Amino acid sequence: MTPAPDSQTPRILIVDDEPMIAFDLQELIIEAGFASAGVAGRLEAALALIESGACDAAILDANLAGVSSSPAAAALVARGLPFIVLSGYSASQHQNAFPGAVFLQKPCGPARLIEVLQGILAAR
C-alpha cells in the first residue's frame, strides 16, 4: 500500500482514454514519488478534475477517443499549471492546439517522462 502523500507532494492528473496506459502512467508517477490527482479518460472528467483544483500538473493524451484534449490544456494554462502532451502524434501536428505544452511522443521511456515532469514542475 502506498503511503498517503503529504501536502508538498505534487499531484499529477493523468488524462488518457486507454485504461492500461493510464494505469501504467499512474503507477509510474506514484513510484517516482508523485501523488495521483486522478485519471480521466474523457474530456469532461478531465475538466472537472482541473476545475476542482485537484492537480499541480498533468499528462495529457492529445486525442481522447476522437476528441481533442485541447480544452483541458486551455484549462491548465488558465490556472498556470504545467502539463505534458504524451501522444502518438508529433508536436507539429498539434502545436497550435496545445500552446505552452511540452510534447513527448508515444512510446516514451519512463525515465524520460519522469525527467520532463520533474523539469516542468521545477520551472513553475
LINFENQUI-V747733 format. One record per helix or strand of 3 or more residues. SS is the DSSP state (a for helix, b for strand). FROM is the first residue (numbers start at 1). TO is the last residue. If there is no record, write none. Layout:
# LINFENQUI-V747733
[[SS:FROM:TO] [SS:FROM:TO]]
This chain:
# LINFENQUI-V747733
[[b:11:15] [a:19:31] [b:35:40] [a:43:51] [b:57:60] [a:70:78] [b:82:87] [a:91:97] [b:102:105] [a:110:122]]
